[in-house]
Amino acid sequence: MSTPTGAIREELMANNPEYRRLREEHIRYAYQLDQLTTKLFLTEEEKLEEVRLKKLKLRVKDQMESLVRQAQTVQ
């Protein structure tokens, strides 16, 4: 029987420092993006920053999901 993905994520949060670090990064990028999206107009620099943050956030999310998949194969 496989463990549900949510339970695996909880276990990784409790026991895997790399997963916790990635989660904190993901939250930080999301917060920074939220700060940009509250503005009515973005400068060119802010638009570039928005794209950069979205890419970083996606990269971190992919790394987190990779850890989840690895944990699923172990169980």
Backbone hydrogen bonds, N-H to C=O, Kabsch-Sander energy under -0.5 kcal/mol:
donor,donor_aa,acceptor,acceptor_aa,energy
8,I,4,P,-1.9
9,R,5,T,-2.6
10,E,6,G,-2.2
11,E,7,A,-2.3
12,L,8,I,-2.7
13,M,9,R,-2.6
14,A,10,E,-1.9
15,N,11,E,-2.2
16,N,12,L,-2.7
20,R,16,N,-2.1
21,R,17,P,-2.5
22,L,18,E,-2.4
23,R,19,Y,-2.6
24,E,20,R,-2.5
25,E,21,R,-2.1
26,H,22,L,-2.7
27,I,23,R,-2.4
28,R,24,E,-2.3
29,Y,25,E,-2.7
30,A,26,H,-2.3
31,Y,27,I,-2.3
32,Q,28,R,-2.3
33,L,29,Y,-2.5
34,D,30,A,-2.5
35,Q,31,Y,-2.1
36,L,32,Q,-1.6
37,T,33,L,-2.5
38,T,34,D,-0.9
39,K,36,L,-1.4
47,K,43,T,-2.4
48,L,44,E,-2.2
49,E,45,E,-2.4
50,E,46,E,-2.5
51,V,47,K,-2.0
52,R,48,L,-2.5
53,L,49,E,-2.9
54,K,50,E,-2.3
55,K,51,V,-2.2
56,L,52,R,-2.5
57,K,53,L,-2.9
58,L,54,K,-2.2
59,R,55,K,-2.4
60,V,56,L,-2.5
61,K,57,K,-2.3
62,D,58,L,-2.5
63,Q,59,R,-2.0
64,M,60,V,-2.4
65,E,61,K,-2.5
66,S,62,D,-2.0
67,L,63,Q,-1.8
68,V,64,M,-1.9
69,R,65,E,-2.7
70,Q,66,S,-2.3
71,A,67,L,-2.2
72,Q,68,V,-2.2
73,T,69,R,-1.9
74,V,70,Q,-1.3
75,Q,71,A,-1.4
